[in-house]
Amino acid sequence: MFDKLDNSNLKNWFNVALLALALVPLLALAFYNHPSIVDDYCYIDTVFKYGYFEAMHHYYTGWTGRYFGILLNHSSPLIVHWYAGFKVLSVLLLVGLCGSIYWLIKTLWPQGRMLQIGGMLGVVFFLFVLKIASIVEAFYWMAAFVTYTIPNILTLCLIVVMVKYYEARALRQKLTAILAAFLVFATIGSSETNLLITVILVVGWFGYRLIIKQNFDRFALFLILIAGFSCYLSFASEGNAMRLAGNPVSGNLPLALRQSLGHLGQLSSAWLLHSPLLIFTFFWIIFLLKRPDWRESQFLAVPIWVAGIAYLGVLWSQLFTSFYGIGIESPPRVVNSVYLYFLLGWFYNVAVWVRYLAQKRTLKPVSSLTHWAFGILLFITVVKDIKGSSNLRMVYGDWLRGRAAAYNQELYERYAFINNTPADTVYVTPLRARPQSLFMDDLNRDPAHLWNRCVSGYFGKKVIYLKH
């Protein structure tokens, strides 16, 4: 009986159900999303004041070297007063993240069926949403997802495109190289975090090909040159120096190394011990032992120390930027990014270890009875974590209890009120509905506050007051 159950698609459908459980409320909430008072209006207010290209130049020289992030933030739907565009962007973002993970798995395991790959995606995405540091900063606040979630999607696509390059021929290979170059350029120009990830990826790949495979890879060298040019554009920004100059603890390398490694240890322990990840890992190992096509994959034929160093480097570098640059812990949007790579890298490194140990014949299959005993344990653990997840309670509560709908209605009424007020001084009431999955902040009671100035400038008003 256990063998028959073990050979069924029950596990895959269970994992797909987890995907739906995590994804459906996020897609539903996307239809209530709006531009945030925090930053989103400021970018477009600058466009209206200085013009499109001059506004981007203003941010590049006065605040940050994130040239691609600047481009996207200054091209938001607010530029054409399309508030619903933020709903569309969040839907596309969710589809893009799931699609890029699916594409990556399919590339690494081309023999996999849609249901199997969908199940793997389900596990990763469910675990991601279960313990993500900030839902709003990952999927709904444009200023954040432009500089983290989007470049993470592009990075996963870059890995796939790099793999496709070696499979392509002639003209298609050249076009693939151009696409890879664009992805390197875009990810490096999105944030300092993604800059380090991309540099580690392309330099590490060149070193791996040169030292381990003893192959001078011109394609990898080409990507390094593109990365070098992109890094120059990022670091050449006067805005970076101006932003960091006023911070007395920035640039402390020993302190940043110690604090970032300590923070990574704390986060990793929490993700491993307070989620179903370890039990899912058990089933991942069983799956790998039963699939010789996975174990024999060229993508797993990597020395375990190489995979481990790359994994730790990608995770650590993301936390290091905050400690080195501004001397504080990484904000939730950065921790979101670290967690995504933690999950993907975890399952990949486990696969590399399984391949290594299987070749040494030190791993043996488990019995079907043990398999199903762990299956029951997994089910109980997942149900427990779903009930105890603050993230899932929040997104389902905001959606099903009407908080997101009320927030959506209030904001449309506020837009209409501001636009229909002929005077250049406007008094608006504070938002009553504040769904935490969508809401970042409201207007400030100080009319001279940056958020108020940006919103009043965007709507063509002299000043906007928040009523007491």
C-alpha positions as CSV (number, residue, x, y, z in Angstrom):
1,M,0.0,0.0,0.0
2,F,2.8,2.4,0.9
3,D,4.6,1.8,-2.3
4,K,1.5,2.6,-4.3
5,L,0.9,5.8,-2.5
6,D,4.5,6.7,-2.8
7,N,4.4,6.4,-6.6
8,S,1.3,8.7,-6.9
9,N,1.2,12.4,-7.7
10,L,-0.1,13.1,-4.2
11,K,3.0,15.0,-3.2
12,N,3.1,17.1,-6.3
13,W,-0.5,18.1,-5.9
14,F,0.1,18.9,-2.2
15,N,2.9,21.2,-3.2
16,V,0.9,22.9,-5.9
17,A,-1.9,23.4,-3.3
18,L,0.7,25.2,-1.1
19,L,1.6,27.4,-4.1
20,A,-2.1,28.4,-4.5
21,L,-2.4,28.9,-0.8
22,A,0.4,31.5,-0.8
23,L,-0.1,33.0,-4.2
24,V,-3.9,33.5,-4.5
25,P,-4.3,36.1,-1.7
26,L,-1.3,38.0,-3.0
27,L,-2.8,38.2,-6.4
28,A,-6.1,39.3,-4.9
29,L,-4.5,42.0,-2.9
30,A,-2.7,43.3,-6.0
31,F,-6.1,44.6,-7.2
32,Y,-6.2,46.9,-4.2
33,N,-2.7,48.3,-4.5
34,H,-1.9,52.0,-4.8
35,P,1.2,54.2,-5.1
36,S,2.7,54.7,-1.7
37,I,3.1,58.0,0.0
38,V,6.6,56.9,0.7
39,D,8.9,57.8,-2.2
40,D,6.6,56.8,-5.1
41,Y,5.1,60.3,-5.5
42,C,8.5,62.0,-5.0
43,Y,10.0,60.4,-8.1
44,I,7.2,61.6,-10.4
45,D,6.9,65.0,-8.7
46,T,10.6,65.5,-9.6
47,V,9.7,64.5,-13.2
48,F,7.0,67.1,-13.3
49,K,9.3,69.8,-11.9
50,Y,12.5,69.1,-13.9
51,G,11.5,66.9,-16.8
52,Y,12.0,63.2,-17.3
53,F,15.7,63.0,-18.0
54,E,16.7,65.8,-15.8
55,A,14.8,64.2,-12.9
56,M,16.8,61.0,-13.3
57,H,20.0,63.0,-13.5
58,H,19.0,64.8,-10.3
59,Y,18.6,61.6,-8.4
60,Y,21.8,60.1,-9.9
61,T,24.0,63.0,-8.9
62,G,22.3,63.8,-5.7
63,W,21.2,60.6,-4.1
64,T,22.1,57.2,-5.6
65,G,24.0,55.4,-8.4
66,R,21.2,52.9,-9.0
67,Y,20.8,54.0,-12.5
68,F,18.4,51.2,-13.6
69,G,16.3,51.6,-10.4
70,I,16.1,55.3,-11.1
71,L,14.9,54.7,-14.6
72,L,12.1,52.4,-13.4
73,N,11.0,54.6,-10.5
74,H,10.8,57.6,-12.7
75,S,8.7,55.6,-15.2
76,S,5.9,54.5,-12.9
77,P,2.2,54.6,-13.8
78,L,1.9,57.9,-11.8
79,I,3.6,59.7,-14.7
80,V,0.3,59.3,-16.7
81,H,-1.9,59.4,-13.6
82,W,-2.7,55.7,-14.0
83,Y,-3.3,54.5,-10.4
84,A,-4.6,51.1,-11.6
85,G,-1.2,50.6,-13.1
86,F,0.2,49.8,-9.7
87,K,-2.3,46.9,-9.5
88,V,-1.1,45.6,-12.8
89,L,2.6,45.9,-11.8
90,S,2.0,43.9,-8.6
91,V,0.3,41.1,-10.6
92,L,3.1,41.1,-13.2
93,L,5.7,41.0,-10.4
94,L,4.1,38.0,-8.7
95,V,3.8,36.2,-12.0
96,G,7.3,37.2,-12.9
97,L,8.8,35.9,-9.7
98,C,7.0,32.5,-9.9
99,G,7.8,32.3,-13.6
100,S,11.5,32.9,-13.1
101,I,11.7,30.3,-10.4
102,Y,9.8,27.8,-12.6
103,W,12.1,28.6,-15.6
104,L,15.2,28.1,-13.5
105,I,14.0,24.7,-12.2
106,K,12.9,23.7,-15.7
107,T,16.4,24.6,-17.1
108,L,18.2,22.6,-14.4
109,W,15.8,19.7,-14.8
110,P,14.6,19.7,-18.5
111,Q,13.1,16.2,-18.0
112,G,10.7,17.3,-15.4
113,R,7.0,17.4,-16.0
114,M,4.9,20.5,-15.5
115,L,3.2,19.1,-12.3
116,Q,6.6,18.1,-10.8
117,I,8.2,21.5,-11.5
118,G,5.0,23.3,-10.3
119,G,5.3,21.3,-7.1
120,M,8.9,22.4,-6.6
121,L,7.9,26.0,-7.2
122,G,5.1,25.5,-4.7
123,V,7.5,24.5,-2.0
124,V,9.9,27.4,-2.6
125,F,7.2,30.0,-2.9
126,F,5.2,28.8,0.1
127,L,8.3,28.8,2.3
128,F,9.2,32.2,1.0
129,V,5.8,33.8,1.8
130,L,5.6,31.9,5.1
131,K,8.7,33.6,6.6
132,I,9.3,36.7,4.4
133,A,10.3,39.8,6.4
134,S,7.9,42.2,4.6
135,I,5.1,41.4,2.2
136,V,4.5,45.1,1.2
137,E,8.1,45.7,0.5
138,A,8.4,42.6,-1.7
139,F,5.3,42.9,-3.9
140,Y,3.4,46.2,-3.4
141,W,5.7,49.2,-2.6
142,M,7.2,50.1,-6.0
143,A,10.2,52.0,-4.6
144,A,11.2,48.7,-2.9
145,F,10.3,46.1,-5.4
146,V,12.0,48.0,-8.2
147,T,15.4,47.8,-6.4
148,Y,15.1,44.3,-5.0
149,T,12.3,42.0,-6.3
150,I,12.7,43.0,-10.0
151,P,16.5,42.6,-10.1
152,N,16.1,39.3,-8.2
153,I,13.8,38.1,-11.0
154,L,16.3,39.4,-13.6
155,T,19.2,37.5,-11.8
156,L,17.3,34.2,-11.9
157,C,16.7,34.9,-15.6
158,L,20.4,35.7,-16.0
159,I,21.4,32.3,-14.6
160,V,19.0,30.6,-17.1
161,V,20.3,32.7,-20.0
162,M,23.9,31.9,-19.1
163,V,23.0,28.2,-19.3
164,K,21.1,28.7,-22.6
165,Y,24.2,30.4,-24.1
166,Y,26.2,27.2,-24.0
167,E,23.3,25.3,-25.7
168,A,22.8,27.9,-28.4
169,R,24.5,28.1,-31.8
170,A,25.8,30.8,-34.1
171,L,23.5,33.9,-34.3
172,R,21.3,32.7,-31.5
173,Q,24.3,32.4,-29.2
174,K,25.2,36.0,-30.0
175,L,21.7,37.2,-29.2
176,T,21.8,35.2,-26.0
177,A,25.1,36.9,-25.0
178,I,23.5,40.4,-25.7
179,L,20.5,39.5,-23.5
180,A,22.8,38.3,-20.7
181,A,24.8,41.5,-21.0
182,F,21.6,43.5,-20.6
183,L,20.6,41.5,-17.5
184,V,24.0,42.1,-15.9
185,F,23.7,45.8,-16.7
186,A,20.2,46.0,-15.3
187,T,20.7,44.1,-12.1
188,I,23.9,45.9,-11.2
189,G,22.1,49.2,-11.7
190,S,19.2,48.3,-9.5
191,S,20.9,48.3,-6.0
192,E,24.2,47.8,-4.3
193,T,22.9,44.4,-3.0
194,N,22.2,43.1,-6.5
195,L,25.5,44.6,-7.7
196,L,27.4,42.3,-5.4
197,I,25.3,39.3,-6.2
198,T,25.9,39.8,-9.9
199,V,29.6,40.4,-9.6
200,I,29.9,37.2,-7.4
201,L,28.0,35.3,-10.1
202,V,29.9,36.4,-13.2
203,V,33.4,36.5,-11.6
204,G,32.8,33.2,-9.8
205,W,31.6,31.6,-13.0
206,F,34.7,32.8,-14.9
207,G,37.0,31.6,-12.1
208,Y,35.2,28.2,-12.0
209,R,35.5,27.7,-15.7
210,L,39.2,28.8,-15.7
211,I,40.4,27.0,-12.6
212,I,38.2,23.9,-12.2
213,K,37.3,23.3,-15.8
214,Q,40.6,24.8,-17.2
215,N,38.7,26.6,-19.9
216,F,39.2,30.3,-20.7
217,D,35.6,31.3,-21.2
218,R,35.3,34.3,-23.4
219,F,31.6,34.6,-22.7
220,A,32.2,34.8,-19.0
221,L,35.0,37.3,-19.6
222,F,32.6,39.4,-21.7
223,L,30.1,39.4,-18.8
224,I,32.8,40.5,-16.4
225,L,33.6,43.5,-18.7
226,I,29.9,44.4,-18.8
227,A,29.8,44.1,-15.0
228,G,32.9,46.3,-14.6
229,F,31.4,49.0,-16.8
230,S,28.1,48.8,-14.9
231,C,29.9,49.0,-11.5
232,Y,31.7,52.1,-12.8
233,L,28.4,53.8,-13.6
234,S,27.1,52.9,-10.2
235,F,30.1,54.0,-8.2
236,A,30.8,57.1,-10.2
237,S,27.5,58.6,-8.9
238,E,28.2,61.7,-6.8
239,G,24.9,60.8,-5.0
240,N,26.5,57.8,-3.4
241,A,29.3,59.8,-1.8
242,M,26.9,62.5,-0.7
243,R,24.5,60.0,0.9
244,L,27.3,58.1,2.8
245,A,29.4,61.1,3.8
246,G,27.1,62.1,6.6
247,N,27.2,58.7,8.2
248,P,30.0,58.4,10.8
249,V,29.9,54.6,11.0
250,S,29.9,53.9,7.3
251,G,33.0,52.3,5.8
252,N,34.0,50.3,9.0
253,L,35.1,47.1,7.3
254,P,35.9,44.9,10.4
255,L,32.7,45.9,12.1
256,A,30.6,45.3,9.0
257,L,32.2,41.9,8.4
258,R,31.5,40.8,12.0
259,Q,27.9,42.2,12.2
260,S,26.8,40.9,8.8
261,L,28.1,37.4,9.5
262,G,26.4,37.4,12.9
263,H,23.1,38.6,11.4
264,L,23.3,35.9,8.7
265,G,23.7,33.3,11.4
266,Q,20.7,34.6,13.3
267,L,18.5,34.7,10.2
268,S,19.6,31.3,9.0
269,S,18.9,29.6,12.3
270,A,15.4,31.1,12.4
271,W,14.6,30.1,8.9
272,L,15.8,26.5,9.5
273,L,14.3,25.9,12.9
274,H,11.0,27.8,12.7
275,S,9.7,26.6,9.4
276,P,9.0,23.2,7.6
277,L,12.2,23.6,5.6
278,L,14.1,20.7,7.2
279,I,11.2,18.3,6.6
280,F,10.9,19.4,3.0
281,T,14.6,18.9,2.8
282,F,14.1,15.2,3.8
283,F,11.7,14.7,1.0
284,W,14.0,16.5,-1.4
285,I,16.8,14.1,-0.6
286,I,14.4,11.1,-1.1
287,F,13.4,12.5,-4.5
288,L,17.0,13.0,-5.6
289,L,17.9,9.5,-4.6
290,K,15.1,8.1,-6.8
291,R,16.0,10.3,-9.8
292,P,19.3,9.4,-11.4
293,D,18.6,12.0,-14.1
294,W,18.9,14.7,-11.4
295,R,21.9,13.1,-9.7
296,E,23.7,12.8,-12.9
297,S,22.9,16.3,-14.1
298,Q,25.9,18.4,-15.2
299,F,24.5,21.3,-13.2
300,L,25.2,19.4,-10.0
301,A,28.7,18.3,-11.0
302,V,30.2,21.0,-8.9
303,P,32.7,20.6,-6.0
304,I,30.8,20.9,-2.8
305,W,33.2,23.5,-1.5
306,V,32.6,25.7,-4.6
307,A,28.8,25.5,-4.2
308,G,29.1,26.3,-0.5
309,I,31.4,29.3,-0.9
310,A,29.2,30.7,-3.7
311,Y,26.1,30.2,-1.5
312,L,27.5,31.9,1.6
313,G,29.0,34.7,-0.6
314,V,25.7,35.6,-2.1
315,L,23.9,35.5,1.2
316,W,26.5,37.4,3.2
317,S,27.2,40.1,0.6
318,Q,23.6,41.3,0.7
319,L,23.7,41.9,4.5
320,F,27.2,43.3,4.3
321,T,26.1,46.3,2.1
322,S,23.9,47.8,4.9
323,F,26.4,47.4,7.7
324,Y,29.2,48.7,5.6
325,G,27.3,51.6,4.0
326,I,25.2,52.9,6.8
327,G,26.2,50.9,9.8
328,I,22.8,49.3,10.6
329,E,20.9,46.1,10.0
330,S,19.5,45.5,6.6
331,P,15.9,46.7,6.1
332,P,13.2,44.1,5.6
333,R,13.3,44.5,1.8
334,V,16.9,43.3,1.8
335,V,16.2,40.4,4.2
336,N,13.4,39.4,1.7
337,S,16.1,39.1,-0.9
338,V,18.5,37.2,1.3
339,Y,15.7,34.7,2.2
340,L,14.9,34.1,-1.5
341,Y,18.5,33.1,-2.2
342,F,18.7,31.2,1.0
343,L,15.9,28.9,-0.1
344,L,17.0,28.5,-3.7
345,G,20.7,28.0,-2.6
346,W,19.7,25.6,0.2
347,F,17.9,23.2,-2.1
348,Y,20.7,23.4,-4.7
349,N,23.5,22.8,-2.2
350,V,21.5,19.8,-0.7
351,A,21.3,18.4,-4.3
352,V,25.1,18.9,-4.8
353,W,25.7,17.1,-1.5
354,V,23.3,14.2,-2.3
355,R,25.1,13.7,-5.7
356,Y,28.5,13.7,-3.9
357,L,27.4,11.2,-1.2
358,A,25.5,9.0,-3.6
359,Q,28.7,8.6,-5.6
360,K,30.4,7.6,-2.4
361,R,27.6,5.1,-1.8
362,T,27.0,6.5,1.7
363,L,23.3,7.2,1.2
364,K,20.6,4.5,1.3
365,P,16.9,4.7,0.3
366,V,14.5,4.9,3.2
367,S,11.5,2.6,3.6
368,S,8.1,3.5,2.4
369,L,6.8,3.4,6.0
370,T,9.5,5.9,7.1
371,H,8.6,8.0,4.1
372,W,5.0,8.2,5.0
373,A,5.7,8.7,8.7
374,F,7.6,11.8,7.7
375,G,4.8,12.7,5.3
376,I,2.3,12.8,8.2
377,L,4.8,14.8,10.2
378,L,5.2,17.3,7.3
379,F,1.4,17.7,7.0
380,I,1.0,18.4,10.7
381,T,3.9,20.8,10.7
382,V,2.7,22.7,7.6
383,V,-0.8,23.0,9.0
384,K,0.6,24.3,12.3
385,D,2.9,26.8,10.5
386,I,0.0,28.0,8.3
387,K,-2.1,28.7,11.4
388,G,0.7,30.4,13.2
389,S,2.0,32.4,10.2
390,S,1.6,36.1,10.8
391,N,2.1,36.7,7.1
392,L,-0.7,34.4,6.0
393,R,-3.0,35.7,8.6
394,M,-2.3,39.2,7.5
395,V,-2.8,38.7,3.7
396,Y,-5.9,36.6,4.1
397,G,-7.3,39.0,6.8
398,D,-6.6,42.1,4.6
399,W,-8.3,40.5,1.7
400,L,-11.3,38.6,3.1
401,R,-12.1,41.0,5.9
402,G,-12.4,43.9,3.6
403,R,-9.5,46.0,4.9
404,A,-7.8,46.1,1.5
405,A,-11.1,47.0,-0.3
406,A,-11.7,49.8,2.2
407,Y,-8.2,51.1,1.7
408,N,-8.7,51.1,-2.1
409,Q,-12.0,53.0,-1.8
410,E,-10.6,55.6,0.6
411,L,-7.7,56.4,-1.7
412,Y,-9.8,56.8,-4.7
413,E,-12.1,59.2,-2.7
414,R,-9.0,61.1,-1.6
415,Y,-7.7,61.5,-5.2
416,A,-11.1,62.8,-6.3
417,F,-11.3,65.2,-3.4
418,I,-7.8,66.7,-4.0
419,N,-8.4,67.0,-7.8
420,N,-11.9,68.6,-7.3
421,T,-10.7,71.1,-4.7
422,P,-10.1,74.4,-6.6
423,A,-8.0,75.9,-3.8
424,D,-4.2,75.3,-3.7
425,T,-4.5,74.4,0.0
426,V,-6.2,71.1,0.7
427,Y,-7.2,69.4,4.0
428,V,-7.6,65.6,3.8
429,T,-8.7,63.1,6.5
430,P,-6.3,60.4,7.7
431,L,-6.7,57.0,6.2
432,R,-8.8,54.8,8.4
433,A,-8.1,51.5,6.6
434,R,-4.5,50.6,6.8
435,P,-4.0,47.0,5.6
436,Q,-0.4,46.1,6.6
437,S,0.1,44.0,3.5
438,L,-0.4,47.1,1.3
439,F,0.1,50.2,3.6
440,M,3.5,51.9,4.2
441,D,2.6,55.3,5.6
442,D,0.1,58.2,5.3
443,L,0.6,61.9,4.9
444,N,2.3,63.6,7.8
445,R,0.6,66.1,10.1
446,D,3.5,68.4,9.3
447,P,2.7,69.9,5.9
448,A,6.4,70.6,5.3
449,H,7.2,66.9,5.6
450,L,8.7,65.4,2.4
451,W,5.7,63.1,1.8
452,N,3.3,66.0,1.9
453,R,5.5,68.2,-0.3
454,C,5.8,65.4,-2.9
455,V,2.1,64.7,-3.0
456,S,1.0,68.3,-3.1
457,G,3.5,68.9,-5.9
458,Y,2.2,65.9,-7.8
459,F,-1.4,67.1,-7.6
460,G,-0.4,70.7,-8.4
461,K,-1.3,72.1,-5.0
462,K,0.6,74.5,-2.8
463,V,0.2,72.5,0.4
464,I,-1.8,69.5,1.7
465,Y,-2.7,69.3,5.4
466,L,-3.7,66.1,7.2
467,K,-6.6,66.9,9.5
468,H,-6.3,66.2,13.2
